[in-house]
């Protein structure tokens, strides 16, 4: 793609390339790609001079080729919008999807008191911890990850979003290196996919396996976390987990065995486990 190509021609070419690559909604994808390249909103494309030369056309061609290989736009531009902020991401961290925003929504719904201390286990880009700190301005937090590369990304995002003084970071295998401190809110989106599970190419190819897959049919991280979780909780603490729908009963069993009170935001009863228990990925301290 030559530097002198106009934006109309660039959009048409991008649509053709993405359609040939089997990208759904190729024209819409081409518009998203062009808008991200120009650092403007998609709606702003209509007001641009479509016949003016495309800035950095060679870079746009490189990005187009990456999208044609089914690389997500968030990976191409190393940015992910999550909750109320934009986070830098690298190949060392999970590209957090909007579905994971429900952890923040659930915390806001079920925390009876504004938390003072927040723990994020498997923090990755830091998006959960930093989003929670944005909702609770009087709180401080600790992000834990076993990857030093991931923690570097989280620290960078904390600096960008002005949370450096309120966020701390620890390299640890889940709760192994935590001391006796207590947390009011615990958030975690651990790896929970069984090995060899078929995944969409955008996930399988571009997300780190460390953040996706877990031993013991996907339950290894839950077993480690829930066995140690009571030591960092008090009776009013709230822990919010992400897991697959077919894993909720087992996660609830693990929580009950640890002495916690699991329940579900969906309020689905599991009387076979406990008269007051519910299928759950939300746990209260005992």
C-alpha positions as a printed Julia matrix, in Angstrom:
286×3 Matrix{Float64}:
   0.0     0.0    0.0
   1.7     3.19  -1.19
   2.0     6.26   1.02
  -0.04    8.29  -1.5
  -3.14    6.08  -1.3
  -6.33    7.91  -0.33
  -8.51    6.92   2.58
 -11.41    5.83   0.36
  -9.12    3.5   -1.56
  -7.56    2.28   1.68
 -10.96    1.42   3.13
 -12.04   -0.39  -0.02
  -8.78   -2.34  -0.15
  -9.01   -3.23   3.54
 -12.57   -4.5    3.1
 -11.47   -6.69   0.19
  -8.49   -8.12   2.1
 -10.51   -8.89   5.22
 -13.36  -10.45   3.26
 -10.9   -12.7    1.43
  -9.42  -13.7    4.8
 -12.82  -14.8    6.07
 -13.21  -12.0    8.61
 -16.94  -11.54   9.43
 -18.42   -8.08   8.78
 -15.37   -7.18   6.7
 -16.5    -3.65   5.87
 -17.27   -2.85   9.52
 -13.94   -4.36  10.58
 -12.14   -2.27   7.96
 -13.78    0.88   9.33
 -12.78   -0.06  12.9
  -9.22   -0.68  11.76
  -9.02    2.62   9.89
 -10.52    4.57  12.8
  -8.07    2.99  15.27
  -5.2     3.73  12.9
  -6.28    7.38  12.65
  -6.95    7.5   16.42
 -10.49    8.71  15.95
 -13.98    7.4   16.57
 -15.61    5.38  13.77
 -18.33    8.02  13.48
 -15.66   10.63  12.76
 -14.67    8.88   9.54
 -17.62   10.5    7.79
 -16.26   14.0    8.41
 -12.76   13.28   7.09
 -11.52   14.21   3.63
 -11.72   10.71   2.18
  -9.57   11.6   -0.81
  -6.66   12.93   1.22
  -3.6    10.67   1.55
  -3.74    8.05   4.27
  -1.19    8.85   7.01
   1.38    6.12   7.64
   0.0     3.95   4.87
   2.7     1.31   5.24
   1.94    0.93   8.93
  -1.75    0.61   8.06
  -0.86   -2.13   5.58
   1.04   -3.98   8.31
  -1.91   -3.71  10.65
  -4.29   -4.84   7.92
  -2.15   -7.9    7.26
  -2.2    -8.74  10.98
  -5.99   -8.48  11.12
  -6.24  -10.68   8.05
  -4.35  -13.28  10.1
  -7.21  -13.01  12.65
  -5.13  -11.09  15.17
  -7.56   -9.11  17.39
  -7.59   -5.34  17.0
  -6.73   -5.02  20.68
  -3.54   -7.0   20.06
  -2.66   -5.04  16.93
  -2.89   -1.72  18.75
  -1.78   -3.1   22.16
  -4.79   -1.5   23.83
  -7.95   -2.87  25.43
 -10.93   -0.84  26.63
 -12.16   -2.32  29.92
 -14.76   -0.86  32.25
 -14.03    2.9   32.28
 -10.44    2.99  31.04
  -8.08    1.89  28.29
  -5.36   -0.57  29.27
  -2.06   -1.36  27.59
  -1.74   -5.07  26.86
   1.16   -7.2   25.63
   1.56  -10.85  24.73
   2.36  -11.46  28.42
  -1.19  -10.74  29.58
  -4.72  -11.88  28.87
  -6.76   -9.69  26.57
  -9.62   -9.2   29.03
 -13.01   -9.34  27.37
 -16.05   -7.24  28.3
 -17.62  -10.35  29.89
 -15.11  -10.04  32.73
 -16.5    -6.62  33.64
 -19.23   -8.49  35.52
 -16.69   -9.04  38.35
 -16.67   -5.28  38.93
 -20.46   -5.08  38.55
 -20.91   -7.91  41.08
 -18.55   -6.3   43.57
 -20.46   -3.02  43.33
 -23.74   -4.86  43.87
 -22.75   -7.1   46.77
 -20.16   -5.17  48.77
 -22.22   -3.86  51.67
 -19.4    -1.55  52.76
 -16.89    0.22  50.55
 -13.74   -1.93  50.67
 -10.56   -0.46  52.05
  -8.23   -3.22  50.82
  -8.68   -5.02  47.47
  -6.81   -8.11  46.28
  -6.56   -9.14  42.62
  -5.23  -12.67  42.1
  -3.72  -13.27  38.66
  -3.79   -9.56  37.93
  -2.37   -9.66  34.37
  -2.79   -6.17  32.91
  -4.16   -4.94  36.23
  -7.53   -4.15  34.66
  -9.63   -5.66  37.48
  -7.7    -4.11  40.36
  -7.35   -0.69  38.75
 -11.0    -0.64  37.67
 -12.05   -1.49  41.23
  -9.79    1.22  42.65
 -11.49    3.66  40.3
 -14.86    2.76  41.83
 -13.61    2.85  45.42
 -11.51    6.05  45.75
 -10.62    5.4   49.41
  -9.3     1.89  48.77
  -5.8     0.57  48.15
  -5.02   -2.69  46.44
  -2.57   -5.5   45.81
  -2.2    -7.22  42.45
  -0.65  -10.7   42.48
   0.74  -12.59  39.5
   3.36  -15.3   38.98
   4.59  -13.55  35.82
   7.05  -10.7   36.21
   6.31   -9.65  32.62
   2.61   -9.35  33.44
   3.35   -7.35  36.58
   5.43   -4.93  34.51
   2.37   -4.3   32.31
   0.14   -3.82  35.36
   2.58   -1.34  36.89
   2.7     0.57  33.62
  -1.09    0.78  33.51
  -1.19    1.94  37.12
   1.2     4.77  36.25
  -0.77    5.74  33.13
  -4.04    5.81  35.06
  -2.63    7.59  38.13
  -3.04    4.7   40.57
   0.63    4.18  41.43
   0.25    5.41  45.0
  -2.75    3.16  45.67
  -1.66   -0.08  43.99
   1.03   -2.55  45.04
   2.26   -5.6   43.14
   3.56   -8.98  44.23
   5.08  -11.84  42.26
   3.65  -14.99  43.82
   2.02  -18.33  43.05
  -1.47  -17.21  44.09
  -1.53  -16.63  47.88
   1.74  -18.4   48.72
   3.75  -15.25  49.48
   1.01  -13.2   51.11
   1.36  -12.37  54.78
  -1.46  -12.31  57.33
  -3.09   -9.15  55.97
  -6.85   -9.18  55.36
  -8.75   -7.94  52.32
 -12.31   -6.69  52.05
 -12.68   -7.56  48.36
 -10.93  -10.29  46.38
 -11.24  -10.46  42.6
  -9.86  -13.21  40.39
 -10.14  -14.43  36.83
  -7.82  -17.44  37.07
  -6.97  -19.87  34.27
  -9.83  -22.39  34.19
  -9.81  -24.0   30.73
  -8.87  -27.7   30.61
  -5.83  -28.46  28.47
  -6.48  -29.39  24.82
  -9.85  -27.59  24.8
 -10.51  -26.19  21.3
 -10.59  -22.39  21.39
 -11.2   -19.61  18.85
  -8.04  -18.78  16.92
  -7.92  -15.25  18.37
  -7.7   -16.75  21.86
  -5.59  -19.83  21.19
  -2.99  -17.99  19.15
  -2.67  -14.65  20.91
  -3.52  -15.07  24.61
  -0.82  -16.52  26.9
  -1.44  -20.18  27.75
  -0.52  -19.44  31.37
  -3.62  -17.26  31.69
  -5.93  -19.75  29.95
  -5.24  -23.36  30.85
  -5.21  -25.17  34.19
  -4.5   -28.72  35.3
  -7.05  -30.94  37.07
  -9.64  -30.44  34.31
  -9.39  -26.68  34.76
  -9.74  -26.61  38.56
  -6.08  -26.47  39.7
  -6.08  -22.7   40.3
  -9.43  -22.8   42.13
  -8.13  -25.57  44.41
  -5.04  -23.56  45.35
  -6.86  -20.26  45.77
  -9.85  -21.51  47.75
  -7.77  -23.64  50.12
  -5.8   -20.57  51.19
  -8.43  -17.85  50.75
  -9.87  -17.89  54.3
  -6.55  -16.67  55.68
  -6.94  -13.32  53.9
 -10.69  -12.89  54.52
 -12.76  -11.66  57.45
 -16.5   -12.38  57.91
 -17.63   -9.47  55.71
 -15.07  -10.07  52.95
 -16.33  -10.74  49.45
 -14.52  -12.86  46.85
 -15.67  -12.85  43.24
 -14.49  -15.56  40.85
 -14.81  -15.98  37.12
 -15.37  -19.52  35.89
 -17.14  -21.45  33.15
 -20.88  -22.07  33.69
 -20.36  -25.84  33.99
 -17.72  -25.3   36.7
 -19.82  -23.34  39.19
 -21.03  -26.36  41.19
 -17.5   -27.68  41.72
 -16.2   -24.21  42.62
 -19.03  -23.88  45.13
 -18.09  -27.26  46.63
 -14.46  -26.16  46.96
 -15.58  -22.95  48.65
 -17.8   -24.82  51.1
 -14.96  -27.2   51.93
 -12.78  -24.16  52.7
 -15.4   -22.87  55.15
 -16.72  -20.08  52.93
 -20.29  -19.21  51.97
 -20.67  -19.44  48.19
 -23.62  -18.07  46.28
 -24.52  -17.12  42.75
 -25.61  -13.76  41.37
 -28.18  -15.87  39.49
 -29.53  -17.32  42.77
 -29.62  -20.91  41.56
 -30.03  -23.28  44.5
 -27.89  -26.37  45.01
 -29.65  -27.94  47.97
 -27.63  -31.15  47.53
 -24.56  -29.22  48.69
 -25.94  -27.21  51.55
 -29.44  -25.98  52.5
 -28.45  -22.34  52.08
 -25.8   -22.85  49.42
 -26.21  -21.81  45.82
 -24.25  -22.42  42.68
 -21.72  -19.72  43.09
 -18.62  -17.88  42.12
 -19.14  -15.29  44.82
 -17.92  -16.21  48.31
 -18.43  -14.54  51.67
 -16.12  -15.09  54.61
 -17.35  -17.11  57.58
